[in-house]
């Protein structure tokens, strides 16, 4: 009944995005959720929790956006004005304001990236979701990310230091209060300071899939990068194993909590 998605840890550059190959490493890696897959994947495999991740770089096609999140700076012929989607489906600027995409790509190039990156990722989510609904009647879905330790000028919280974990539910629209409270308690119990719906409300993944009326409960979970990596060099800190262990504790807490919720539900029938 539990599903994880990891949409931003990929670093592979597709052939259809050659502009990314000319970027300085610090610019290229600025907004990648580096190591998030490594932090969670071992635990998810151990607990046999299905997950979907990508190998592709988010600047080429951001899986927490939809293909319509483009503008005239990113795709030729887009009806959205220049600057409307600088950090949309195809990133034009980093969160530090550095230029990524100098000239807009053709619509054909855009469609190729949709076919290569977007559709397979979301098809995997849909297939797993169908199986979970068929088996359990409900899906509890956690979309995991990482975030800078401090908000930049491009964020809603410029200059603010952030919590260890930020949990978002589209302002209480994407999941039940019970699941939200369970996940918050899990990360708190694991030793993290947890924020809620600030500075993130959730992205397109929570918006697309979070539908409690259809028994699909989705939360976005952001992990502060300063806890496990040097934000300048992008290399792991010695605290990496400790954070990895804390995340395992949180995931185990969630699985046990969901088992308890499921048992209570069965007893009421």
C-alpha positions as CSV (number, residue, x, y, z in Angstrom):
1,X,0.0,0.0,0.0
2,X,3.1,2.3,0.3
3,X,4.8,3.8,-2.8
4,X,7.8,6.1,-3.0
5,X,8.8,8.3,-5.9
6,X,12.2,9.9,-6.4
7,X,11.9,12.3,-9.4
8,X,15.0,14.6,-9.1
9,X,18.0,12.4,-8.2
10,X,19.0,11.6,-11.8
11,X,22.1,13.1,-13.3
12,X,22.2,11.6,-16.9
13,X,22.0,14.1,-19.7
14,X,19.9,13.0,-22.8
15,X,21.2,13.6,-26.3
16,X,18.3,15.9,-26.9
17,X,19.6,18.4,-24.3
18,X,23.1,19.2,-25.5
19,X,23.0,22.6,-23.8
20,X,23.4,20.9,-20.4
21,X,26.8,19.4,-21.4
22,X,28.4,22.9,-21.7
23,X,27.4,24.0,-18.2
24,X,29.9,24.3,-15.3
25,X,29.5,21.4,-12.8
26,X,28.4,23.7,-10.1
27,X,25.6,25.1,-12.2
28,X,24.6,21.7,-13.6
29,X,24.3,20.2,-10.1
30,X,22.7,23.3,-8.5
31,X,19.2,21.9,-8.2
32,X,19.6,18.1,-8.5
33,X,18.4,16.1,-5.5
34,X,21.8,14.4,-5.4
35,X,22.1,11.2,-3.3
36,X,18.4,11.1,-2.3
37,X,18.0,7.8,-4.1
38,X,21.0,6.4,-2.2
39,X,19.6,7.7,1.1
40,X,16.3,5.8,0.6
41,X,16.8,3.0,-1.9
42,X,18.5,0.4,0.4
43,X,15.7,0.8,3.0
44,X,12.9,0.6,0.4
45,X,14.4,-2.5,-1.1
46,X,14.8,-4.1,2.4
47,X,11.2,-3.4,3.3
48,X,10.0,-4.4,-0.2
49,X,8.4,-1.0,-0.8
50,X,7.9,-0.2,-4.5
51,X,9.5,3.0,-5.8
52,X,10.0,4.8,-9.0
53,X,13.0,6.9,-9.8
54,X,14.7,8.4,-12.9
55,X,18.2,8.4,-14.3
56,X,17.6,11.7,-16.2
57,X,18.6,15.2,-15.2
58,X,15.7,17.4,-14.0
59,X,16.9,20.4,-16.1
60,X,16.1,18.4,-19.3
61,X,12.6,17.4,-18.1
62,X,11.3,18.0,-14.6
63,X,9.1,15.2,-13.4
64,X,7.5,17.3,-10.7
65,X,6.1,19.5,-13.5
66,X,3.8,18.7,-16.4
67,X,4.7,19.1,-20.1
68,X,2.5,22.1,-20.4
69,X,4.7,24.0,-17.8
70,X,6.8,25.7,-20.5
71,X,7.1,29.2,-21.8
72,X,8.4,31.1,-24.8
73,X,11.9,31.0,-23.3
74,X,12.0,27.2,-23.2
75,X,9.9,26.0,-26.2
76,X,9.3,27.7,-29.5
77,X,5.7,28.6,-30.0
78,X,4.6,28.3,-26.4
79,X,1.6,30.4,-25.5
80,X,3.0,31.2,-22.1
81,X,5.0,34.4,-22.0
82,X,8.8,34.6,-21.5
83,X,9.7,34.2,-17.8
84,X,6.5,32.4,-16.8
85,X,8.2,29.0,-16.5
86,X,11.9,29.7,-15.9
87,X,11.9,26.6,-13.6
88,X,9.2,24.7,-15.4
89,X,9.3,21.4,-17.3
90,X,12.5,22.6,-19.0
91,X,14.6,24.7,-16.7
92,X,15.8,28.1,-18.1
93,X,17.5,29.3,-14.9
94,X,18.8,27.8,-11.7
95,X,17.4,28.8,-8.3
96,X,20.5,31.0,-8.1
97,X,19.6,32.8,-11.3
98,X,22.3,31.2,-13.6
99,X,21.3,30.7,-17.2
100,X,20.8,27.1,-18.3
101,X,18.9,27.2,-21.6
102,X,20.1,30.1,-23.9
103,X,17.6,29.7,-26.7
104,X,14.2,27.9,-26.7
105,X,14.1,24.4,-28.1
106,X,11.8,23.3,-30.9
107,X,8.4,21.7,-30.1
108,X,9.7,18.5,-31.6
109,X,12.6,18.4,-29.2
110,X,10.2,19.1,-26.3
111,X,8.0,16.2,-27.4
112,X,11.1,13.9,-27.6
113,X,12.0,14.7,-24.0
114,X,8.4,14.1,-22.9
115,X,8.5,10.6,-24.6
116,X,11.9,9.7,-23.2
117,X,11.6,11.0,-19.6
118,X,8.1,12.0,-18.6
119,X,5.9,9.3,-19.9
120,X,7.9,6.2,-18.7
121,X,8.2,7.6,-15.2
122,X,4.5,8.4,-14.8
123,X,3.5,5.2,-16.6
124,X,5.4,3.3,-13.9
125,X,3.6,5.2,-11.1
126,X,0.2,4.5,-12.8
127,X,1.0,0.7,-13.1
128,X,2.2,0.3,-9.5
129,X,-0.8,2.4,-8.3
130,X,-3.3,0.1,-10.1
131,X,-1.7,-3.0,-8.5
132,X,-1.8,-1.4,-5.0
133,X,-5.4,-0.3,-5.4
134,X,-6.3,-3.8,-6.6
135,X,-4.5,-5.5,-3.7
136,X,-5.1,-3.1,-0.8
137,X,-7.8,-0.7,-2.0
138,X,-5.6,2.3,-1.0
139,X,-2.3,3.9,-1.8
140,X,0.0,5.9,0.5
141,X,2.5,7.7,-1.7
142,X,5.6,9.7,-0.6
143,X,7.4,11.8,-3.1
144,X,10.9,12.4,-1.8
145,X,13.2,15.3,-2.6
146,X,16.0,17.4,-1.2
147,X,16.2,21.2,-0.7
148,X,18.8,23.8,-0.1
149,X,19.5,24.6,3.6
150,X,18.6,28.2,3.0
151,X,16.0,29.8,0.6
152,X,17.4,31.7,-2.4
153,X,16.1,34.8,-4.0
154,X,14.1,32.5,-6.4
155,X,12.3,30.8,-3.4
156,X,9.3,31.8,-1.3
157,X,11.6,32.1,1.7
158,X,14.7,34.1,0.6
159,X,17.5,34.0,3.2
160,X,15.5,31.8,5.6
161,X,17.2,28.8,7.2
162,X,15.0,25.7,6.8
163,X,13.8,22.8,8.8
164,X,15.5,19.4,8.4
165,X,12.4,18.0,6.8
166,X,9.5,19.8,5.1
167,X,6.3,17.9,4.5
168,X,3.7,19.2,2.1
169,X,0.2,18.2,1.2
170,X,-1.1,20.9,-1.2
171,X,-2.7,22.7,1.8
172,X,-4.4,19.6,3.1
173,X,-5.7,18.5,-0.3
174,X,-3.5,15.6,-1.3
175,X,-3.8,13.2,1.6
176,X,-5.8,12.3,4.7
177,X,-4.9,14.0,8.0
178,X,-4.1,10.6,9.5
179,X,-1.4,9.9,6.9
180,X,0.0,13.4,7.2
181,X,0.2,13.1,11.0
182,X,1.8,9.6,10.8
183,X,4.5,10.8,8.4
184,X,5.3,13.9,10.5
185,X,5.5,11.8,13.6
186,X,7.8,9.3,11.8
187,X,10.4,12.0,10.9
188,X,10.1,13.7,14.3
189,X,10.7,10.4,16.0
190,X,13.7,9.8,13.8
191,X,15.3,13.0,15.2
192,X,14.4,15.5,12.5
193,X,13.0,19.0,12.9
194,X,10.0,19.0,10.7
195,X,8.2,21.9,8.9
196,X,4.8,21.8,7.2
197,X,3.8,23.4,4.0
198,X,6.5,26.0,4.1
199,X,8.3,27.0,1.9
200,X,6.9,24.1,-0.2
201,X,3.2,23.3,-0.7
202,X,3.8,20.3,-2.9
203,X,4.5,20.0,-6.6
204,X,2.8,18.5,-9.7
205,X,3.3,15.0,-8.3
206,X,1.2,15.7,-5.2
207,X,-1.3,17.6,-7.3
208,X,-1.6,14.9,-10.0
209,X,-1.8,11.8,-7.7
210,X,-3.0,13.1,-4.3
211,X,-6.7,12.3,-4.3
212,X,-8.0,11.1,-1.0
213,X,-11.5,10.6,-2.4
214,X,-10.0,8.0,-4.7
215,X,-7.9,6.5,-1.9
216,X,-4.6,7.8,-3.3
217,X,-2.9,9.8,-0.5
218,X,0.3,11.7,-1.6
219,X,2.8,13.7,0.4
220,X,5.9,15.5,-0.7
221,X,8.9,15.2,1.7
222,X,11.9,17.5,1.3
223,X,15.2,16.7,3.1
224,X,17.6,19.5,4.0
225,X,20.8,19.0,2.0
226,X,23.1,20.5,4.6
227,X,22.5,17.5,6.8
228,X,24.3,15.0,4.5
229,X,26.2,16.9,1.8
230,X,28.4,19.9,1.3
231,X,26.2,22.3,-0.7
232,X,29.1,23.9,-2.6
233,X,31.1,20.8,-3.6
234,X,28.0,18.5,-3.7
235,X,30.1,15.8,-1.9
236,X,28.8,13.6,0.9
237,X,29.5,14.6,4.5
238,X,30.6,12.1,7.2
239,X,27.0,12.5,8.5
240,X,25.6,10.7,5.5
241,X,25.3,7.2,7.2
242,X,23.6,8.8,10.2
243,X,21.0,10.5,8.1
244,X,20.5,7.4,6.1
245,X,19.9,5.5,9.3
246,X,17.4,8.2,10.5
247,X,15.5,7.9,7.2
248,X,15.3,4.1,7.6
249,X,13.9,4.7,11.1
250,X,11.3,7.0,9.7
251,X,10.3,4.6,6.9
252,X,10.0,1.8,9.3
253,X,7.8,3.9,11.6
254,X,5.5,4.7,8.6
255,X,5.2,1.1,7.6
256,X,4.3,0.0,11.1
257,X,1.8,2.9,11.4
258,X,0.1,2.0,8.2
259,X,-0.1,-1.7,9.3
260,X,-1.8,-0.5,12.4
261,X,-4.2,1.7,10.5
262,X,-5.0,-1.1,8.2
263,X,-5.7,-3.5,11.1
264,X,-8.0,-1.0,12.7
265,X,-9.9,-0.5,9.4
266,X,-10.3,-4.3,9.0
267,X,-11.6,-4.6,12.6
268,X,-14.3,-2.1,11.9
269,X,-15.7,-4.1,9.0
